[in-house]
Amino acid sequence: MALDARLVAAVKTIRVLGSLSWPQSAQASFLQAYRAGRPRLPAPQYRRPDYHAEVAELEAIITACPDDHPIGAFVSATARSYVLVCRLLQHAGSARMTPFSIELYGRPGDPLPGGRVTNVDAARHFIEVSRGYVHVAPHSGDPVISPEALAAVLRERMAEVFTGHEVNVVVDPALVSRAAAGATRIRLRGGIDFHTSDIEQLLQHEAFVHCLTALNGREQSRFRSLGLGAPRTTGMQEGLATFAELISGAIDLTRLERIALRILAIQQALDGADFIEIFRFFVTAGQSESESFRSAMRVFRGAPLTGGYAFTKDTVYLHGLMEVHTFLRWCLRHQRMNLARYLLAGRMTIDDVLQLAPLFEDGTLDAPRYLPPWLSRGSTLAGYLAFAVFANNIRLAELPADHPFPGD
């Protein structure tokens, strides 16, 4: 489809997080003033890119797309999400960016899939559980590994899966997050200590979901837009990556707590908390001052720092995790586990997978070239889901407090 190729070409210059990044000097200046007892709001300056030509082309693609065809609907929806993110970036630093962020990524108060609880409810649950069970310092006894040494290990482990592609790993001192992945490159934050337990987490999350789905999408013989990191697929990407950590045993309560704290911080920012208040929230939660600054920065990227506004992207982690988990349980119940493989054939949403499934089955779309280890062994996933479906029927609240478990 010519529109597919036009879409891939139109979005090449659109970069979301790069356009919203803060200079390294912002942290040093803030912490110096904070430690002196005179905290003041940072003043990041954003380069608002001129995306008028890209938006015009994307809108022309949307108009030309046949929405009654699954590929046409996919291309149209993807183009629309890029238009939204262009609007967000063009209003970076102003109050007008937050509505675009909410439309793209949702808000903490949104309900989780298949239930009446919200992202905030889930965040509070994970924090409560974490505070109740974590009695030792995070990474206690876990050997430290440098970013450079970690990069070497990741390259070696990825080569076992990506047999036809080379994915490079580089150390980037300016990176805000601990890691970031594209199709053929993973960046690690420089100047910090990683731990050996991070190896599996980064492999599962960054390499075997983010890189893998991008590579699979690029390898599609007919429709390359399935390899785009479109804003509309962010929630599913982060949910799938977090699920990969969960099923492979690479996640722990400390990480879940970190994700949950970001969700609560976004809600507080939307409710009126400013940057300094959010920074203090993370410090009180037990993060170091440096990490608290970076966490608060994630909440306010592109948004005014005075309260009432936020960059809501980090809301998608728990929401996406619950959506993926619910979808895979549905696939097992309806004996459609083939859909789980299609979900890895590119960067898609669950609705995309359901709409595009006939095209995978008739060969119009290619099966994924690469699969993560937890999915390539299909019985592993099915066994986990079968147990989860049954175990969810047991309500601990209905058991007596002195229930005599075997072995007690």
Secondary structure by P-SEA (a helix, b strand, c coil): caaaaaaaaaacccccccccccccaaaaaaaaaaaacbbbbbbbbbccccaaaaaaaaaaaaaacccccaaaaaaaaaaaaaaaaaaaaaacccaaaaaaaaaaccccccccccccccaaaaaaaaaaaaaacccccccccbbbbcaaaaaaaaaaaaaaccccbbbbbbbbcccccccccccccccccccccccccaaaaaaacccccaaaaaaaaaacccccccccccccaaaaaaaaaaaaaaaaccccaaaaaaaaaaaaaaaaaaacccaaaaaaaaaaacccaaaaaaaaaaacccccccccccccccccaaaaaaaaaaaaaaaaaaccaaaaaaaacccccaaaaaaaaaaaaaccccccccccccccaaaaaaaaaaaaaaaaaccccccccccccccc
